[in-house]
Amino acid sequence: MTLHATTTARTRPVLPEGRKISLPDVSGLLGLRDRVVAILKRRPKLYGTILLLLLALGGYYAYSAMQSESADYVTAVVARGDIEDSVTALGNLQPKNYVDVGAQATGQLKTLSVDVGSVVKQGQLLAEIDPQITAAKVAQDNGNLANLKAQLADKVAQAGLANANLSRQKRLLAADATSKSDYDSAVQVSNSAVAEANALRGQIAAADSQLNGDQVTLGYTKIYAPMSGTVVSVAIKQGQTINSVQQAPTLLRIADLSTMEVWTQVSEADVPKLKLGMTAYFTTLGQPDKRWYGKLTQVQPTPTVTNNVVLYTAIFDVANPDNQLMTQMTAQVFFVTASAQNVVTVPVSALHQGRGHTGGRSGTWTPNQGHTSAAQPNAAHSRFNLTPEQRTAMRAAMHQPGAKRAMVMVMKADGTVAPQPIVTGVSNRVIAQVLWGLNEGDKIVVGHKQAEVAPAAGQHAGSANGAGGRGRVGGFP
């Protein structure tokens, strides 16, 4: 078999006999070209004008493309301000120093000289209980004491007579002028008189003690203020009978309102963040724009459990010189765990974990509503070409208390976005402090604008539920 090399040649198609190829007529275009060239030769300045017009049109289309690209993002400007991280809790106000005034005498409340809100001084008369019963007991005690003293005087006289008789019996017995039995009888009478006098002296002491006790009780019928302050509650009315036999009833409460205590309920998850001496402040419902400051003084170790929620009581003092704070006021309390003033801040929504982002709509990243831990190196940071000075500054920022690594997407002047590693400091749920990586005035991306949603079947555009409405700012896809 003989092999023949074959070649394939591209040839024009063969048309059927009698048919011809018809070419488009370009004579008109050629004529237009010739006229434009002739005009440009006669007016060379017109050539520059047309060139500038073409360049302007090109720039406009490029700018429009850039604007449509950057319009897909929601941005924010890096600002400077104050930031604070705190533990919030609800509490109420109590006076720091107060005393419950009770009654130690029984009887009818004769007079009540104060009312709720009265300002009193220490030693001021507050109330008086009817003293008639107690005064009668004192009078009776005085009579009994006088009677016993009179009996003692009689016994003392009898004892003196018995002693004199005993002395005569001694002399007579020595002269053998009396009998031994008469002498013994004189001794017995003298000793008996002395013993009876001593017994009366004991009764007088008991009667005197009874008198003193009843006099003290009589003094209790007048109730005086044990401290200076304000009467914050009154539990009894004038004319009411008081029985202090079983227990001492509380008549009223006096409190020193110049210093108040704030009692707050803190959840068990936030208690580890509290430190004694840390700054705390609160606002009230009546004055939400005014802050009262204090220092945390106590966290009680025993919690209260309500509906399986464990709450610990935290207490701090606050000065109240104008008496604007009142007992049982509700307080919105903030325990400041960290704060910074006049620092560079960014929205927390702009912080992300690093994912390769090349700019433009094609890039993707994963939002992170917190921070990446300093102990967990961010792989994306190693991909940035940082200068030695930048790396040194970044490491120095990481040594500051509370420093954490994060990443943001920075929008450049040409509308493109690029990832930027940063170091954050104090943060809360809204903003974070920037220790390194951004400057005031930088523009960063905080989210995407959601595309316009077409109306669903059976719904009308612009309905009450917003279906089919205009595009809105949303989160990340």
C-alpha positions in Angstrom: 0.0 0.0 0.0 1.3 3.4 -0.9 0.6 6.2 1.6 -0.1 9.7 0.1 0.3 12.8 2.2 -2.8 14.9 2.0 -3.1 18.6 2.9 -6.2 20.6 3.6 -6.4 24.0 2.0 -8.9 26.7 2.9 -10.6 27.7 -0.3 -13.5 30.0 -1.0 -16.8 28.3 -1.2 -18.1 27.5 -4.6 -21.4 29.1 -5.3 -24.0 27.6 -7.5 -23.9 28.8 -11.1 -25.5 32.1 -11.6 -25.2 33.4 -8.0 -22.9 36.2 -6.8 -21.8 37.4 -3.4 -23.2 40.8 -2.5 -21.0 43.0 -0.3 -22.3 45.8 1.9 -22.1 49.3 0.5 -19.5 51.3 2.5 -19.2 54.1 0.2 -21.3 56.3 2.5 -19.0 55.6 5.5 -15.9 56.2 3.4 -17.3 59.5 2.3 -18.1 60.5 5.9 -14.5 59.6 6.9 -13.1 61.8 4.1 -15.3 64.7 5.1 -14.2 64.4 8.8 -10.5 64.3 7.8 -11.0 67.3 5.6 -12.7 69.3 8.4 -9.9 68.4 10.9 -7.3 69.5 8.4 -9.0 72.8 8.0 -9.7 73.2 11.8 -6.9 71.4 13.7 -8.2 72.8 17.1 -11.4 70.8 16.6 -9.3 67.7 16.8 -8.2 68.4 20.3 -11.8 69.2 21.4 -13.0 65.9 20.1 -10.1 64.1 21.8 -10.9 65.8 25.2 -14.6 64.9 24.7 -13.7 61.2 24.2 -11.5 61.3 27.3 -14.2 62.9 29.3 -16.7 60.2 28.2 -14.2 57.5 29.2 -13.6 59.0 32.6 -17.4 59.4 33.2 -18.0 55.7 32.4 -15.1 54.7 34.6 -16.3 56.9 37.5 -19.9 55.5 37.1 -18.5 51.9 37.3 -16.5 52.8 40.4 -19.6 54.5 42.0 -21.8 51.5 41.3 -19.1 49.3 42.9 -18.7 51.4 46.0 -22.4 51.9 46.3 -22.8 48.3 47.3 -21.3 48.9 50.7 -22.4 50.6 53.9 -19.5 52.7 55.2 -18.6 54.6 58.4 -15.9 57.1 59.1 -13.4 56.4 61.8 -14.1 59.0 64.6 -12.7 60.1 67.9 -14.6 60.0 71.1 -15.1 58.5 74.5 -15.8 54.8 75.1 -16.9 52.9 78.2 -17.5 49.2 79.0 -19.7 48.5 82.0 -21.9 46.0 83.8 -25.5 47.1 84.0 -27.9 46.3 86.8 -31.1 47.5 88.4 -31.2 48.7 92.0 -32.9 50.9 94.6 -31.8 53.5 97.0 -31.7 53.1 100.8 -30.4 55.5 103.5 -27.0 54.4 104.7 -27.7 55.3 108.4 -31.1 54.9 109.9 -32.7 53.8 113.2 -36.2 52.4 114.1 -37.6 54.2 117.1 -39.6 52.0 119.4 -41.6 52.2 122.6 -40.5 50.7 126.0 -43.6 51.9 127.9 -47.2 50.7 127.8 -50.1 53.1 127.4 -51.9 55.4 125.1 -49.9 57.6 122.7 -50.7 61.0 124.1 -48.9 63.2 121.6 -47.0 62.7 118.3 -44.9 65.8 117.5 -43.5 64.7 114.1 -44.8 63.4 110.7 -43.2 61.8 107.7 -40.7 64.1 106.2 -40.0 66.1 109.4 -36.3 67.0 110.0 -35.4 66.3 113.6 -32.3 66.9 115.8 -30.8 64.4 118.2 -32.5 64.7 121.6 -35.7 66.3 120.2 -39.0 65.2 121.7 -40.9 63.0 119.2 -43.8 61.6 121.1 -45.2 61.1 124.6 -47.1 58.1 126.1 -49.7 58.7 128.8 -47.6 58.6 132.0 -50.4 58.2 134.6 -50.1 54.4 135.2 -46.3 54.5 135.4 -46.4 57.7 137.6 -48.7 55.9 140.0 -46.3 53.0 140.2 -43.5 55.5 141.0 -45.6 57.0 143.8 -46.4 53.6 145.2 -42.7 52.7 145.2 -41.9 55.9 147.0 -44.5 55.1 149.7 -43.2 51.6 150.2 -39.7 52.9 150.5 -40.7 55.4 153.1 -42.5 52.7 155.1 -39.5 50.5 155.1 -37.2 53.2 156.1 -39.5 54.0 159.1 -39.5 50.3 160.1 -35.7 50.3 159.8 -35.5 53.3 162.2 -37.6 51.5 164.7 -35.5 48.3 164.5 -32.3 50.4 164.9 -33.8 51.9 168.1 -34.8 48.5 169.4 -31.3 47.2 168.6 -29.8 50.0 170.6 -31.9 49.3 173.6 -31.0 45.6 173.3 -27.3 46.4 173.2 -27.6 48.7 176.3 -29.4 45.9 178.2 -26.7 43.4 177.2 -24.0 45.7 178.5 -25.7 45.9 181.9 -26.1 42.1 182.0 -22.4 41.8 181.4 -21.5 44.0 184.3 -24.0 42.3 186.6 -22.8 38.9 185.6 -19.3 39.9 186.4 -20.4 41.1 189.9 -22.4 37.8 190.3 -25.5 40.0 190.5 -27.6 38.3 187.8 -28.3 34.9 186.5 -26.7 33.3 183.5 -30.0 32.8 181.8 -30.8 36.5 182.0 -27.5 37.3 180.4 -28.2 34.8 177.6 -31.6 36.3 177.0 -30.1 39.8 176.6 -27.6 38.5 174.1 -30.4 36.8 172.0 -32.5 40.0 172.0 -29.6 42.1 170.9 -28.7 39.8 168.0 -32.3 39.6 166.9 -32.7 43.3 166.8 -29.6 43.7 164.6 -30.8 41.0 162.2 -34.2 42.6 161.8 -32.5 45.9 161.1 -30.3 44.3 158.4 -33.4 42.6 156.8 -35.1 46.0 156.6 -32.1 47.4 155.0 -32.3 44.7 152.3 -36.0 45.4 151.7 -35.2 49.1 151.4 -32.6 48.4 148.7 -35.1 46.3 146.8 -37.7 49.0 147.1 -35.2 51.6 146.0 -34.4 49.5 142.9 -38.0 49.1 142.1 -38.5 52.8 142.4 -35.5 53.5 140.0 -36.9 51.0 137.5 -40.4 52.6 137.5 -38.8 56.0 137.2 -36.9 54.9 134.1 -40.1 53.5 132.7 -41.8 56.8 133.5 -39.0 58.4 131.5 -39.7 56.1 128.5 -43.1 57.7 128.2 -41.3 60.6 126.5 -39.6 59.4 123.3 -36.6 61.4 122.1 -34.8 61.3 118.7 -31.7 59.1 119.1 -30.0 60.7 116.0 -30.4 63.7 113.7 -32.1 63.0 110.4 -35.4 62.9 108.6 -38.5 60.9 109.6 -39.1 58.6 106.7 -42.0 56.5 108.1 -44.5 56.5 110.9 -46.1 53.3 112.0 -48.5 54.5 114.7 -51.1 57.3 115.1 -51.8 59.6 118.0 -54.3 58.1 120.5 -53.4 54.5 119.7 -52.6 52.2 122.6 -49.1 50.8 122.8 -48.4 47.4 124.4 -44.7 47.0 125.1 -45.0 43.9 127.4 -44.4 41.2 124.7 -42.2 43.2 122.3 -41.1 46.8 121.7 -43.3 48.2 118.9 -41.7 50.4 116.2 -43.2 53.8 116.2 -41.2 55.5 113.4 -38.0 55.5 111.5 -35.4 58.2 111.3 -32.8 58.2 108.5 -29.8 60.3 107.6 -30.4 61.1 103.9 -27.2 62.9 103.4 -25.6 59.6 102.3 -27.5 57.0 100.4 -26.7 53.3 99.7 -27.5 51.8 96.3 -28.5 48.1 96.5 -28.2 46.4 93.1 -28.9 42.9 91.9 -26.1 41.6 89.6 -26.4 38.4 87.7 -23.9 35.6 88.5 -22.4 35.9 85.0 -21.3 39.5 85.6 -20.2 39.2 89.3 -16.6 38.1 88.4 -16.2 41.5 86.6 -16.9 43.5 89.8 -14.0 44.7 91.9 -14.2 46.5 95.2 -13.4 50.2 94.7 -14.4 50.3 91.1 -16.3 53.3 89.8 -20.1 53.0 89.7 -22.7 55.4 88.7 -26.5 55.4 88.2 -29.4 57.4 86.8 -33.0 57.6 88.1 -36.2 57.6 86.2 -36.9 61.2 87.1 -33.5 62.4 86.0 -32.2 60.1 83.3 -29.6 62.6 82.1 -28.0 63.1 85.5 -25.4 60.7 86.9 -24.5 60.1 90.5 -21.1 58.5 91.2 -19.7 56.2 93.9 -17.3 53.4 94.6 -18.3 49.8 95.0 -18.0 48.9 98.7 -19.5 45.4 99.1 -20.6 42.3 97.2 -22.7 40.1 99.5 -21.6 36.5 99.3 -25.1 35.1 99.7 -27.3 35.4 96.5 -31.0 35.6 96.1 -32.6 33.1 93.6 -35.7 34.2 91.8 -37.2 31.9 89.1 -33.9 30.0 88.9 -32.0 33.3 88.3 -29.1 33.8 90.7 -28.5 37.4 91.7 -25.9 38.9 94.0 -26.3 42.1 95.9 -23.7 44.8 95.2 -23.7 47.9 97.4 -22.1 51.4 97.0 -22.5 54.7 98.7 -23.4 58.0 97.1 -23.5 61.5 98.5 -26.9 63.2 98.7 -26.2 66.8 99.9 -29.3 68.3 98.3 -31.6 65.4 99.3 -32.7 64.9 95.7 -32.4 61.1 96.1 -35.1 59.5 98.1 -35.7 56.1 99.7 -36.8 53.2 97.4 -36.0 55.2 94.2 -35.2 52.9 91.2 -31.7 53.2 89.9 -30.2 52.1 86.6 -26.7 51.2 87.7 -23.5 51.0 85.6 -20.3 49.4 87.0 -17.4 50.7 84.9 -15.0 47.9 84.0 -13.0 49.9 81.5 -13.0 53.3 79.8 -11.0 55.5 77.5 -11.5 59.2 76.6 -10.7 61.0 73.3 -9.6 57.9 71.5 -10.0 56.6 67.9 -13.1 54.4 67.7 -14.8 52.2 65.1 -18.2 50.4 65.1 -18.1 46.9 66.4 -20.0 45.8 63.3 -16.9 46.7 61.2 -14.7 44.1 62.9 -14.2 40.8 61.1 -12.1 37.7 61.1 -9.7 37.8 58.3 -10.6 36.1 55.0 -8.9 36.8 51.8 -10.6 39.9 50.3 -9.4 41.3 47.0 -11.7 44.3 46.8 -14.8 44.8 44.9 -18.0 42.8 45.1 -16.3 39.5 44.3 -14.5 39.5 47.7 -16.1 37.9 50.8 -15.4 37.9 54.4 -17.1 36.6 57.6 -18.4 39.2 60.1 -17.3 38.7 63.7 -19.3 40.7 66.2 -16.5 40.3 68.7 -12.8 40.3 68.6 -10.3 37.6 67.8 -8.3 36.7 70.8 -4.7 37.9 71.1 -3.7 34.4 72.0 -5.1 33.1 68.7 -3.0 34.5 65.8 -5.0 35.7 62.9 -3.7 34.0 59.8 -4.8 36.9 57.6 -2.5 39.3 59.3 0.5 37.3 58.1 -0.5 38.0 54.5 -0.1 41.8 54.8 3.1 43.4 53.8 3.8 45.4 56.9 7.0 47.4 57.2 9.3 46.7 60.2 8.1 50.0 61.8 4.5 48.9 61.4 5.1 45.5 62.9 6.9 47.1 65.9 4.1 49.5 66.4 1.6 46.6 66.2 3.5 44.5 68.8 3.7 47.5 71.1 -0.1 48.0 70.8 -0.7 44.3 71.6 1.1 44.8 75.0 -1.4 47.3 76.2 -4.1 46.0 78.7 -7.1 44.4 76.9 -5.5 44.6 73.4 -7.0 42.3 70.8 -6.5 41.7 67.1 -9.1 42.3 64.5 -9.5 43.2 60.9 -11.6 45.8 59.0 -12.2 46.5 55.4 -11.0 50.0 54.4 -12.5 51.8 51.4 -9.9 53.7 49.4 -10.3 56.9 47.5 -10.9 55.1 44.3 -13.9 53.2 45.8 -12.2 49.8 46.2 -11.9 48.1 49.5 -9.0 46.3 51.1 -8.5 44.4 54.4 -6.6 46.2 57.2 -5.3 44.5 60.4 -5.9 46.6 63.5 -5.4 46.3 67.3 -8.4 47.2 69.5 -8.6 48.1 73.2 -11.6 49.0 75.3 -14.9 47.9 73.6 -18.5 47.5 74.3 -21.4 46.3 72.2 -21.4 49.3 69.9 -17.9 50.7 69.4 -14.3 49.7 70.0 -11.1 51.6 70.7 -8.4 51.4 68.0 -4.9 51.2 69.4 -3.2 50.7 66.1 -4.1 50.4 62.4 -6.5 53.2 61.6 -6.5 57.0 61.7 -9.3 59.4 62.4 -11.2 60.1 59.1 -10.6 56.7 57.5 -13.6 55.2 55.8 -14.4 51.6 56.7 -17.0 49.1 55.5 -19.7 48.1 58.1 -22.0 46.0 55.8 -23.6 45.4 52.4 -26.7 47.1 51.0 -29.3 44.5 50.3 -30.6 44.2 46.8 -34.1 45.3 45.9 -36.5 42.5 46.5 -39.2 41.7 44.0 -42.8 41.5 45.2 -44.0 38.0 46.1 -47.0 36.5 44.5 -50.2 38.0 45.9 -48.4 41.0 47.3 -48.1 44.6 46.1 -44.9 46.6 46.0 -44.6 49.0 48.9 -47.1 47.2 51.1 -47.3 47.7 54.8 -44.8 44.8 55.5 -42.2 46.4 53.2 -42.2 43.5 50.6 -41.0 44.8 47.2 -39.9 48.1 48.7 -36.8 50.0 48.1 -33.4 48.5 49.0 -32.5 48.9 52.6 -29.2 48.7 54.6 -28.8 45.2 55.8 -26.2 42.9 57.3 -23.7 40.7 55.6 -25.0 37.9 53.3 
